[in-house]
């Protein structure tokens, strides 16, 4: 396919790909269900823009150009009963989907941690040496993560084997960035084989490939860029950036796409010193393409940041004898970030996390301050999953002086890690730390934040195991006269009745607090009784109270009814999935009809109530026109069972 080639039939393809000379082709074609075609590396096709729809004869002996033949197989227009396995990187998945008829997708995750360990022990004959190498790699999060790729496992094992007995790879510091790790692997793997004269050509070739979404190169292309193809092997070998296709000797590719991206980024950092034989360098070809920056150019952009660090450029100059741009690409990168920020392209989530990683890899505090001045909301919910993500966030947080909100979720903050977040917590007016593994000691730091950060108006700590003792620390800060918090979320924090006594004293003393979410805490009727004492206090200004799934019964409704009759601020009350029963709900209905009741929204579980109780609820809007009754259903409740 990558060589183009003369037209061929599907029968020709089978003959050329399989040792079936002794089997009559008619017999092979008559057993389509026994045929399996494997297209390995769809994303590596030199011409991936295959025709979306083609008119094909089902005749297996009719000749077609290779692109049409591949499309016919993908769309099941040729040998429709045969089986097909196609591998691709995610970048080409959209193009592949357009060609397929009824695909099933499986994600190949590479080596699991256990398989990485097994690989190291198979590579080294000496079991102690294998254990030593694997232990070191396992302690370096970036390197261990990269080893999910078999080729990286092989490179790391090879480098380690070359070291003198007992010497560790201590040259990789524990806090090494992604760019540093790639730089180390490549410099050690290539050693002195990549000379200055060929390095620029190698980088130019890599860059052209990225721009054209090409990973397979012909020998002529290597020669055009001054790269000697004769040194390439059919298998990865020390000192060689390329591997040669074992079947098609004139086709070459980098040992891995990530290394091609590294060399492509380095292309823009090399100083040509007056040489003009190679294409002019315009980094805006990369940075100016918004769509590709988010998809195909992501790692290249990351490396542009990482390689703009002066120390790394100096290291490459010493190691490879090349000359680099003294100032890096700082101004180009800053202009790119400014444009992204102005168009709100950074947004939240993955794009913002990518930016943090780029800043962390650059390690330039002044540059990071300039960038983070344009970021007001750090919304990284569900984005942190590794220690490296956390380190990148901390680095940016230290430089962010205009922060208005910080939102994190689904990342367990270990001992002391929440303390390290204080620079950001003390600046934000909105803080969300949802499902972050915060336990009672975290309450002490948050108590300090509540007092010291008088601009803080919203704090969501949902689904953290703070417990009663953790909330006790929080309440000390909430009762401080300097605390201006308005919204507090303690959903699913493992609270019981004891916490409500402390919270009641907060309701009595903090007139700023107007929203409190205590859903999915087993407060029980005793807890509700404490809360209601605080809710009825004249200084209490709560407008919205959530008590979903709190273990309340009809007994709690007596106290809640007195709150409804007395409170002049409570407008929203959520009581879903509590065992209130008909008696409890009827008691609430009586309070809701009182003239002083200000409630406007009531959320209840109504599906188990008897008809008389439901009728009383249905009549509420007539006596209380502002009232909206909302039936409550658990988040995973089937839609077709709802009233």
C-alpha positions in Angstrom: 0.0 0.0 0.0 2.7 2.5 0.9 4.7 1.7 -2.2 1.6 2.3 -4.4 2.2 -0.5 -6.9 0.4 -1.9 -9.9 -3.2 -3.0 -9.7 -3.8 -6.4 -8.1 -6.7 -8.6 -7.2 -7.6 -9.9 -3.8 -6.4 -13.3 -5.0 -3.0 -11.8 -5.8 -2.9 -10.2 -2.4 -3.5 -13.6 -0.7 -0.8 -15.2 -2.8 1.7 -12.6 -2.1 1.0 -12.5 1.7 0.7 -16.2 2.5 2.6 -19.4 1.7 -0.3 -21.0 -0.1 1.3 -22.0 -3.4 0.3 -25.7 -2.9 -3.3 -24.9 -2.2 -5.6 -24.1 -5.2 -6.8 -20.5 -5.0 -10.4 -21.6 -5.7 -10.3 -23.7 -2.5 -9.0 -20.8 -0.5 -11.7 -18.4 -1.8 -14.5 -20.9 -1.2 -13.7 -20.9 2.5 -14.1 -17.2 3.3 -14.9 -17.8 7.0 -11.4 -19.3 7.4 -9.7 -16.2 6.0 -8.3 -13.6 8.4 -6.8 -10.3 7.0 -4.6 -8.2 9.3 -3.9 -4.6 8.5 -1.3 -3.6 11.0 -0.8 0.1 11.3 -3.7 1.8 9.5 -2.4 5.1 10.8 1.0 4.4 9.1 -0.5 4.2 5.6 1.3 6.7 3.4 -2.0 7.6 1.8 -4.6 7.3 4.7 -7.3 9.3 2.9 -8.9 6.2 1.4 -12.1 6.6 -0.7 -15.1 6.5 1.6 -17.3 4.7 -0.8 -16.2 2.7 -3.9 -18.0 0.6 -6.5 -16.5 -2.8 -6.5 -17.0 -6.0 -8.3 -17.2 -9.0 -6.0 -15.0 -10.9 -8.5 -11.9 -11.9 -6.4 -9.7 -12.0 -9.6 -10.6 -8.5 -10.7 -7.6 -6.1 -10.3 -7.8 -2.8 -8.4 -5.3 -0.2 -7.3 -4.1 -1.0 -3.7 -6.1 1.8 -2.1 -9.4 0.5 -3.6 -8.5 -3.0 -2.6 -8.0 -2.1 1.0 -11.2 -0.1 1.1 -13.1 -3.0 -0.4 -11.8 -5.2 2.4 -12.7 -2.7 5.1 -16.2 -2.1 3.8 -16.8 -5.9 3.3 -17.4 -5.5 -0.4 -14.6 -8.0 -1.1 -14.8 -11.5 0.6 -17.6 -10.2 2.9 -17.6 -13.4 5.1 -13.9 -13.2 5.9 -12.5 -11.7 9.1 -10.5 -8.5 9.4 -8.3 -7.1 12.2 -7.1 -3.5 11.9 -4.7 -1.8 14.2 -4.4 2.0 14.4 -3.4 4.8 16.8 -6.2 7.0 18.0 -5.2 9.8 15.7 -6.4 7.9 12.6 -9.5 6.3 14.3 -11.9 8.8 12.8 -10.7 8.1 9.2 -10.8 4.3 9.9 -14.4 4.5 11.2 -15.6 6.1 7.9 -14.3 3.0 6.0 -15.8 0.3 8.3 -19.2 -1.3 8.1 -19.9 -2.9 11.5 -16.7 -2.4 13.6 -16.0 -3.7 17.1 -13.3 -1.8 19.0 -10.7 -3.1 21.5 -8.2 -0.9 23.2 -4.7 -2.4 23.4 -3.1 -1.0 26.5 0.5 -2.3 26.0 2.4 -4.0 28.8 0.7 -4.2 32.2 3.0 -3.5 35.3 3.3 -7.2 35.8 4.2 -7.8 32.1 6.8 -5.0 32.3 8.5 -6.8 35.2 8.3 -10.1 33.3 10.0 -8.4 30.3 12.9 -7.2 32.4 13.5 -10.6 33.9 13.4 -12.2 30.4 15.8 -9.7 29.0 18.5 -10.1 31.7 20.1 -13.4 32.3 21.1 -12.2 35.8 18.0 -12.1 38.0 19.7 -9.6 40.4 20.5 -7.3 37.5 16.9 -7.6 36.3 15.5 -6.7 39.7 17.9 -3.8 40.1 16.9 -2.4 36.7 13.2 -2.9 37.2 13.2 -1.4 40.7 14.9 1.8 39.5 12.5 2.2 36.6 9.5 1.5 38.8 10.5 4.4 41.1 10.5 6.8 38.2 6.8 7.5 37.3 7.4 8.8 33.8 9.9 6.1 32.8 7.7 3.4 34.2 4.7 4.7 32.4 6.6 4.8 29.1 7.5 1.2 29.5 4.0 0.1 28.7 5.5 0.3 25.1 7.6 -2.9 24.4 10.1 -0.8 22.4 10.7 1.5 25.4 11.2 -1.5 27.6 13.8 -2.8 25.2 15.6 0.5 25.0 15.7 0.9 28.8 16.9 -2.6 29.3 19.6 -2.2 26.6 20.9 1.0 28.2 20.9 -0.5 31.7 22.9 -3.5 30.4 25.6 -1.2 29.0 26.2 0.4 32.3 29.1 -1.0 34.4 28.1 -3.5 37.0 26.4 -1.9 40.0 25.9 1.5 38.4 22.4 2.9 38.4 20.7 5.3 36.1 20.9 8.0 38.7 21.5 10.6 36.0 17.7 10.6 35.7 16.6 12.7 38.6 13.5 11.8 40.5 11.7 14.9 39.4 12.8 14.5 35.7 10.2 15.9 33.2 8.8 14.0 30.2 11.2 15.8 27.9 14.2 15.1 30.1 13.4 11.4 30.1 13.0 11.2 26.3 16.2 13.2 25.9 18.2 10.9 28.2 16.9 7.7 26.5 17.7 9.0 23.0 21.1 10.4 23.9 22.2 7.2 25.6 20.6 5.0 22.9 22.2 6.9 20.0 25.4 7.7 21.8 27.8 9.2 19.3 26.1 7.7 16.2 24.1 10.9 15.4 26.6 13.5 14.2 25.9 17.2 13.9 25.9 17.1 10.1 23.1 14.5 10.0 21.1 15.6 13.1 19.5 18.6 11.4 18.5 16.4 8.4 17.1 13.8 10.8 15.0 16.5 12.6 13.9 18.0 9.3 12.7 14.6 8.1 10.9 14.0 11.4 9.2 17.4 11.1 8.0 16.9 7.5 6.6 13.6 8.5 4.6 15.1 11.4 3.3 17.9 9.2 2.2 15.4 6.5 1.0 12.8 9.1 3.6 10.4 7.7 5.5 7.8 9.7 6.8 5.7 6.8 9.5 7.1 4.6 11.1 6.0 1.4 14.8 5.8 0.9 14.8 8.8 -1.4 13.2 10.9 1.3 15.9 10.1 3.7 18.6 11.0 1.1 16.9 14.3 0.4 17.3 15.3 4.0 20.9 14.1 4.2 20.1 11.0 6.3 22.1 7.9 5.6 19.6 5.0 5.2 22.3 2.4 5.0 22.8 2.4 8.7 19.2 1.4 9.4 18.4 -2.2 10.6 15.3 -4.2 10.2 15.1 -4.4 14.0 15.7 -1.6 16.5 19.5 -1.4 17.1 21.7 0.8 19.2 22.8 4.0 17.5 20.0 3.9 14.9 17.0 6.2 15.0 15.3 4.2 12.2 14.2 0.7 11.5 13.8 -0.7 8.0 10.7 -2.6 6.9 11.7 -6.2 7.0 9.5 -7.0 3.9 10.0 -3.8 2.0 13.6 -2.9 2.3 13.2 0.6 0.9 10.7 1.8 3.6 11.8 3.3 6.9 10.3 4.6 10.1 11.5 6.0 13.4 11.8 3.4 16.2 8.7 5.0 17.7 6.4 7.9 16.9 7.2 9.7 20.1 10.9 9.8 19.1 9.9 11.2 15.7 8.0 13.9 17.6 11.0 14.7 19.7 13.3 15.2 16.7 10.5 17.2 15.0 10.4 19.6 17.9 14.2 19.8 18.1 14.2 20.8 14.4 12.8 24.2 15.5 15.5 24.6 18.2 18.5 23.9 16.1 20.6 26.9 14.8 21.3 26.3 11.1 24.3 28.6 11.3 23.7 30.0 7.8 22.9 26.7 6.1 19.9 27.0 3.8 19.8 23.6 2.1 17.0 22.5 4.3 13.4 23.9 4.5 12.9 27.3 6.3 11.8 26.8 9.9 8.4 28.3 10.7 7.1 27.1 14.1 3.7 28.6 13.3 3.1 25.7 11.0 2.7 23.8 14.2 1.4 26.4 16.7 -0.9 28.0 14.1 -3.0 24.9 13.5 -5.5 24.7 16.3 -7.1 21.4 15.4 -3.8 19.6 14.9 -2.3 21.1 18.0 -5.0 19.3 20.0 -4.7 16.1 18.1 -1.7 15.1 16.1 0.7 17.8 17.4 0.2 17.5 21.1 3.4 15.7 22.0 5.4 17.9 19.5 4.1 21.0 21.2 4.9 19.5 24.6 8.5 18.9 23.5 8.7 22.5 22.1 8.2 23.7 25.6 10.5 21.2 27.2 13.3 21.7 24.8 13.1 25.5 25.2 14.7 25.1 28.6 18.3 26.5 28.3 19.8 23.7 30.5 18.5 21.0 28.2 19.7 22.8 25.1 23.1 23.1 26.6 23.1 19.4 27.4 22.2 18.5 23.8 25.0 20.8 22.5 27.5 19.0 24.7 26.2 15.5 23.9 25.5 15.8 20.2 27.8 18.7 19.3 25.0 20.7 17.7 24.3 24.4 18.0 20.9 25.5 19.3 18.9 28.8 19.5 20.2 30.6 22.6 16.7 32.0 23.6 14.7 28.9 22.7 11.2 29.5 21.5 9.9 31.4 24.6 8.3 34.3 22.7 6.7 32.1 20.1 5.2 29.9 22.8 4.0 32.8 24.9 2.3 34.3 21.9 0.6 31.0 21.2 -0.7 30.7 24.8 -2.0 34.3 24.7 -3.9 33.6 21.5 -5.3 30.4 23.0 -6.4 32.2 26.1 -8.0 35.1 24.2 -10.1 32.7 22.2 -10.9 30.7 25.3 -9.4 27.6 23.7 -7.7 26.5 26.9 -11.1 25.9 28.5 -11.2 23.3 31.2 -10.1 19.7 31.6 -7.6 18.1 29.2 -6.5 21.2 27.4 -5.7 22.9 30.7 -3.9 19.9 32.1 -1.8 19.8 28.9 -0.9 23.4 29.5 0.2 22.7 33.1 2.4 19.9 31.8 4.0 22.1 29.2 4.8 24.8 31.9 6.2 22.1 34.2 8.4 20.8 31.4 9.7 24.2 30.5 10.6 25.0 34.2 10.7 28.7 33.6 9.0 30.5 36.5 8.9 33.9 34.8 7.4 32.4 31.7 4.9 30.4 33.8 3.8 33.6 35.6 3.2 35.4 32.3 1.0 32.5 31.1 -0.9 31.9 34.4 -1.9 35.6 34.5 -4.3 34.6 31.8 -5.8 31.7 33.6 -8.5 32.5 36.1 -10.2 29.2 36.5 -8.3 26.0 37.1 -11.0 23.4 36.3 -9.2 20.0 36.3 -12.0 17.8 37.4 -11.2 14.1 36.5 -7.9 15.2 34.9 -5.3 14.2 37.6 -4.4 10.6 37.7 -0.6 10.5 38.4 1.9 12.1 40.6 3.3 13.9 37.6 -0.1 15.5 37.0 -0.1 16.7 40.6 3.5 18.1 40.3 2.5 20.0 37.1 -0.5 21.5 38.9 1.6 22.6 41.9 4.2 24.2 39.7 1.6 26.3 37.9 -0.3 27.0 41.1 2.8 28.7 42.6 2.8 31.1 39.7 -0.9 31.8 39.5 -1.8 35.1 41.3 -5.1 35.8 39.5 -6.8 32.5 40.4 -10.6 32.7 41.0 -11.5 29.1 41.2 -9.8 25.7 41.7 -11.7 22.5 40.9 -10.2 19.0 41.3 -11.9 15.7 41.5 -11.2 11.9 41.5 -7.5 12.3 42.6 -6.5 11.0 46.0 -4.4 13.6 47.8 -1.8 11.8 49.9 -0.4 12.9 53.3 0.8 16.5 53.0 -0.4 16.9 49.4 -3.4 18.9 50.3 -1.1 21.2 52.4 1.0 21.8 49.3 -2.1 23.1 47.6 -2.5 26.0 50.1 -1.0 28.7 47.7 -4.0 28.0 45.4 -6.5 27.5 48.2 -5.6 30.8 49.7 -6.3 32.7 46.5 -9.5 31.1 45.1 -13.1 32.3 45.8 -14.4 28.9 44.6 -12.8 25.6 45.7 -14.0 22.1 44.8 -12.0 19.1 46.1 -14.4 16.3 45.1 -13.5 12.7 45.8 -9.9 13.7 46.7 -9.4 11.3 49.7 -9.4 14.1 52.3 -9.5 12.7 55.8 -9.9 14.5 59.2 -6.3 16.0 59.3 -7.2 17.9 56.2 -9.8 19.7 58.2 -7.1 21.6 60.0 -5.6 23.1 56.8 -9.1 23.9 55.5 -9.9 25.6 58.8 -6.9 27.9 58.2 -8.1 28.5 54.6 -11.6 29.5 55.8 -10.2 32.1 58.1 -7.3 33.4 56.0 -9.0 33.5 52.6 -11.8 36.1 53.1 -12.6 36.0 49.3 -13.6 32.3 49.6 -17.4 32.0 49.0 -17.8 28.4 47.8 -16.3 25.2 49.2 -17.3 21.7 47.9 -15.7 18.8 49.8 -18.1 16.1 48.6 -17.3 12.4 48.9 -14.2 12.9 51.1 -14.0 10.7 54.3 -13.7 13.7 56.6 -15.9 12.2 59.2 -17.2 14.1 62.3 -13.7 15.0 63.5 -12.7 16.5 60.2 -15.9 18.6 60.1 -15.2 19.7 63.7 -12.0 21.4 62.5 -13.9 23.0 59.6 -16.5 24.4 61.9 -13.9 26.2 63.9 -13.0 28.2 60.8 -16.7 28.6 59.7 -17.5 30.3 63.0 -14.6 32.8 62.7 -15.9 36.3 62.1 -13.6 36.6 59.1 -15.1 33.7 57.3 -17.3 34.8 54.3 -18.2 31.4 53.0 -21.7 31.3 51.3 -21.9 27.7 49.9 -20.7 24.5 51.6 -20.8 21.0 50.1 -20.3 18.1 52.5 -22.1 15.5 50.4 -21.1 11.9 51.3 -18.4 12.8 53.8 -19.2 10.1 56.4 -20.9 12.4 58.8 -23.2 11.3 61.7 -25.4 13.1 64.2 -22.4 14.4 66.2 -21.3 16.6 63.3 -24.7 18.2 63.2 -24.2 19.7 66.7 -21.1 21.6 65.4 -22.8 22.6 62.2 -25.8 23.9 64.1 -23.5 26.3 66.0 -22.1 27.4 62.6 -25.7 28.2 61.4 -26.3 30.3 64.5 -23.1 32.3 64.1 -22.3 32.6 60.4 -24.9 34.8 58.6 -23.0 34.5 55.3 -23.7 30.8 54.8 -26.8 30.4 52.5 -26.3 26.9 51.0 -25.5 23.6 52.8 -25.4 20.2 51.2 -25.3 17.2 53.6 -26.7 14.6 51.3 -25.7 10.9 51.7 -24.6 11.2 55.3 -26.2 9.1 58.0 -27.3 11.9 60.2 -30.5 10.3 61.4 -33.3 12.0 63.3 -30.9 13.0 66.1 -28.7 14.9 63.6 -31.8 16.5 62.0 -32.8 17.7 65.4 -29.5 19.5 66.0 -29.6 21.0 62.5 -33.1 22.3 63.0 -32.1 24.1 66.2 -29.5 26.1 64.2 -31.9 26.6 61.2 -34.5 28.3 63.5 -31.9 30.7 64.9 -32.6 34.4 63.9 -29.0 34.8 62.6 -29.3 31.7 60.2 -29.6 32.7 56.6 -29.7 29.3 54.9 -31.6 29.4 51.6 -30.9 25.9 50.3 -30.6 22.7 52.3 -29.9 19.2 50.9 -30.6 16.2 53.1 -30.9 13.4 50.5 -30.3 9.9 51.8 -29.7 10.9 55.4 -31.6 8.2 57.2 -34.5 10.5 58.2 -37.9 9.2 59.3 -41.3 10.8 60.1 -39.8 11.9 63.5 -37.4 14.3 61.7 -40.4 15.9 59.8 -41.7 17.3 63.1 -38.5 19.4 63.5 -38.3 20.2 59.8 -41.9 21.4 59.9 -41.1 23.9 62.6 -38.2 25.2 60.5 -40.5 25.7 57.5 -42.9 27.7 59.6 -40.1 29.8 61.3 -37.5 30.4 58.6 -37.7 33.5 56.5 -34.9 32.5 54.2 -35.2 28.8 53.4 -36.5 28.4 49.8 -35.1 25.0 48.8 -35.3 21.8 50.7 -34.2 18.4 49.3 -35.3 15.3 51.2 -35.0 12.5 48.6 -34.6 8.8 49.6 -35.4 9.2 53.3 -37.9 6.9 55.1 -40.3 9.8 55.8 -43.4 7.7 55.2 -46.9 9.1 54.6 -47.2 10.5 58.2 -44.0 12.5 57.8 -44.9 13.9 54.4 -48.4 14.9 55.6 -46.7 16.7 58.5 -44.6 18.6 56.0 -47.6 19.4 53.9 -49.3 21.1 56.9 -46.3 23.3 57.4 -46.1 24.2 53.7 -49.6 25.6 53.8 -48.8 28.0 56.6 -48.7 31.7 55.5 -45.2 32.4 56.8 -43.6 29.4 54.9 -41.2 30.7 52.2 -40.2 27.4 50.6 -40.4 27.4 46.8 -38.8 24.0 45.9 -39.3 20.7 47.7 -37.6 17.5 46.5 -39.1 14.2 47.8 -39.3 10.5 47.0 -42.9 10.1 46.1 -43.2 6.7 44.5 -43.9 4.8 47.7 -46.5 7.2 49.1 -50.2 6.3 49.2 -52.8 8.1 47.0 -54.1 10.3 49.8 -50.6 11.6 50.6 -49.9 12.2 46.9 -53.2 14.1 46.6 -52.1 16.4 49.4 -48.8 17.1 47.7 -50.6 17.7 44.4 -52.8 20.3 46.1 -49.9 22.3 47.5 -49.4 24.6 44.5 -53.0 25.7 44.8 -52.4 27.0 48.4 -48.8 28.0 47.8 -48.4 29.2 44.1 -44.6 29.6 44.3 -44.2 26.0 45.3 -42.5 23.5 42.9 -42.6 19.8 43.9 -39.8 17.8 42.4 -39.9 13.9 42.6 -36.5 12.5 43.6 -34.8 9.6 41.9 -31.4 8.1 42.6 -28.8 9.1 39.8 -28.8 5.5 38.4 -32.6 5.0 38.6 -34.0 3.6 35.3 -35.8 6.3 33.3 -38.6 4.1 32.2 -39.6 3.5 35.9 -40.0 7.2 36.7 -43.5 8.7 37.3 
